[in-house]
């Protein structure tokens, strides 16, 4: 991990938080957490391809220990959250909200005027976080996510920046 980004974070849990660009060296930790957290995880190749394509990918650390990660695609004046996760042992402390606040601040600073994401309707904790941050549902993608016994829709959400 390299230079720490200096954008402020507004969450109370953010006292010792830092953010560094994700690198190939982080992929073992990221993919191990991804596999633990999600029934249909991104692969190492998905993360490596995102880095190779120049997407904005970040590692969040708390007191020097990695605790979260995210990948954002930026196109013109739009940002699209592709992946955001907080390690299981670090959940419930406001770190997801701090990471999302950081990503929104980065997107705004880079000229984005809107932030988009998709979320499973069954992922109530994520939906609550996104709503608290100001994201609003704007649509639905039918059968977007793999799910046990078939597919699950995605709720598309948008946050004006």
C-alpha positions as CSV (number, residue, x, y, z in Angstrom):
1,X,0.0,0.0,0.0
2,X,1.2,3.4,-0.9
3,X,0.5,7.1,-0.2
4,X,-2.5,7.9,2.0
5,X,-5.3,9.9,0.6
6,X,-6.1,13.1,2.6
7,X,-9.8,13.6,2.0
8,X,-11.7,14.0,5.2
9,X,-14.2,11.5,6.5
10,X,-17.3,12.6,8.4
11,X,-18.0,9.5,10.5
12,X,-17.2,9.3,14.2
13,X,-15.4,5.9,13.6
14,X,-13.0,7.7,11.2
15,X,-10.4,8.9,13.7
16,X,-7.7,6.4,12.7
17,X,-8.9,5.6,9.2
18,X,-6.7,5.9,6.2
19,X,-7.3,5.2,2.5
20,X,-4.7,4.0,0.0
21,X,-5.1,3.0,-3.6
22,X,-5.5,-0.8,-4.0
23,X,-2.6,-2.5,-5.6
24,X,-1.8,-6.1,-6.8
25,X,-0.2,-6.7,-3.5
26,X,-3.6,-6.2,-1.8
27,X,-5.4,-8.8,-3.9
28,X,-4.8,-11.8,-1.7
29,X,-6.3,-10.0,1.3
30,X,-9.2,-8.6,-0.8
31,X,-10.1,-11.8,-2.4
32,X,-10.0,-13.8,0.8
33,X,-12.4,-11.3,2.4
34,X,-14.6,-11.2,-0.7
35,X,-14.9,-15.0,-0.5
36,X,-15.8,-14.9,3.2
37,X,-18.4,-12.1,2.8
38,X,-20.3,-12.9,-0.4
39,X,-22.0,-16.1,-1.7
40,X,-21.1,-15.0,-5.2
41,X,-17.7,-13.2,-4.7
42,X,-15.7,-11.3,-7.2
43,X,-12.6,-13.2,-8.3
44,X,-9.0,-12.2,-8.1
45,X,-9.3,-11.7,-11.8
46,X,-12.2,-9.3,-11.4
47,X,-10.2,-7.1,-9.1
48,X,-7.0,-7.4,-11.2
49,X,-9.0,-6.4,-14.3
50,X,-10.4,-3.4,-12.4
51,X,-6.9,-2.3,-11.5
52,X,-5.7,-2.8,-15.0
53,X,-8.5,-0.8,-16.4
54,X,-7.6,2.1,-14.1
55,X,-10.8,2.0,-12.0
56,X,-10.6,3.9,-8.7
57,X,-9.9,1.1,-6.1
58,X,-9.2,1.7,-2.5
59,X,-8.2,-0.1,0.7
60,X,-9.5,1.3,4.0
61,X,-7.4,0.8,7.1
62,X,-8.2,1.3,10.7
63,X,-5.2,2.0,12.9
64,X,-2.9,0.6,10.1
65,X,-5.0,-2.7,9.7
66,X,-6.9,-3.2,6.4
67,X,-10.6,-3.4,7.1
68,X,-12.4,-2.4,3.9
69,X,-12.1,-2.0,0.1
70,X,-14.0,-0.6,-2.8
71,X,-14.0,-0.3,-6.5
72,X,-15.5,2.7,-8.4
73,X,-15.8,3.2,-12.2
74,X,-15.8,6.8,-13.3
75,X,-17.1,7.9,-16.7
76,X,-17.4,11.6,-17.6
77,X,-19.4,13.2,-14.8
78,X,-20.7,9.9,-13.3
79,X,-19.3,7.5,-10.7
80,X,-20.5,3.9,-10.4
81,X,-19.9,1.9,-7.2
82,X,-18.9,-1.6,-8.4
83,X,-17.9,-3.2,-5.1
84,X,-17.7,-2.0,-1.4
85,X,-17.1,-4.4,1.5
86,X,-15.9,-4.2,5.1
87,X,-14.2,-7.3,6.6
88,X,-16.5,-9.3,8.8
89,X,-14.6,-8.7,12.0
90,X,-14.7,-4.9,11.4
91,X,-18.4,-4.6,10.6
92,X,-20.9,-2.7,12.8
93,X,-18.5,0.2,13.7
94,X,-19.5,2.7,11.0
95,X,-16.6,1.8,8.7
96,X,-18.8,1.1,5.7
97,X,-20.4,4.5,6.0
98,X,-16.9,6.1,6.4
99,X,-15.7,4.3,3.3
100,X,-18.8,5.4,1.3
101,X,-18.3,9.0,2.5
102,X,-14.7,8.8,1.3
103,X,-15.7,7.5,-2.1
104,X,-18.4,10.2,-2.5
105,X,-15.9,12.9,-1.6
106,X,-13.3,11.5,-4.1
107,X,-16.0,11.3,-6.9
108,X,-17.1,14.8,-6.2
109,X,-13.5,16.0,-6.2
110,X,-12.9,14.4,-9.6
111,X,-15.9,16.1,-11.2
112,X,-18.6,13.6,-10.8
113,X,-22.1,15.0,-10.4
114,X,-23.9,11.7,-9.8
115,X,-23.0,8.4,-8.1
116,X,-24.8,5.2,-9.0
117,X,-24.9,1.7,-7.6
118,X,-26.8,-1.6,-7.7
119,X,-27.8,-3.5,-4.6
120,X,-29.7,-6.7,-3.9
121,X,-33.2,-6.1,-2.4
122,X,-32.3,-8.8,0.2
123,X,-29.3,-6.9,1.4
124,X,-31.1,-4.8,4.0
125,X,-27.9,-3.5,5.8
126,X,-26.5,-2.1,2.5
127,X,-29.9,-0.6,1.5
128,X,-30.0,1.1,4.9
129,X,-26.5,2.5,4.6
130,X,-27.1,3.8,1.1
131,X,-30.4,5.5,2.1
132,X,-28.6,7.1,5.1
133,X,-26.0,8.4,2.7
134,X,-28.7,9.9,0.5
135,X,-28.9,7.4,-2.3
136,X,-32.4,7.0,-3.7
137,X,-33.8,4.1,-5.8
138,X,-34.3,5.0,-9.4
139,X,-34.9,1.7,-11.1
140,X,-34.6,-2.1,-11.1
141,X,-32.5,-4.5,-13.1
142,X,-34.4,-7.8,-13.4
143,X,-32.4,-10.9,-12.7
144,X,-29.1,-9.0,-12.2
145,X,-27.5,-11.1,-9.5
146,X,-27.0,-14.8,-9.2
147,X,-29.0,-16.3,-6.3
148,X,-29.8,-19.7,-4.9
149,X,-32.3,-21.3,-7.2
150,X,-32.2,-18.5,-9.9
151,X,-31.5,-14.8,-10.1
152,X,-32.2,-11.8,-7.9
153,X,-33.2,-8.3,-9.1
154,X,-31.0,-5.3,-8.4
155,X,-32.3,-2.0,-7.1
156,X,-30.5,0.8,-8.9
157,X,-29.8,3.8,-6.7
158,X,-28.4,7.3,-7.4
159,X,-26.9,10.1,-5.3
160,X,-26.6,13.6,-6.8
161,X,-23.2,14.9,-5.8
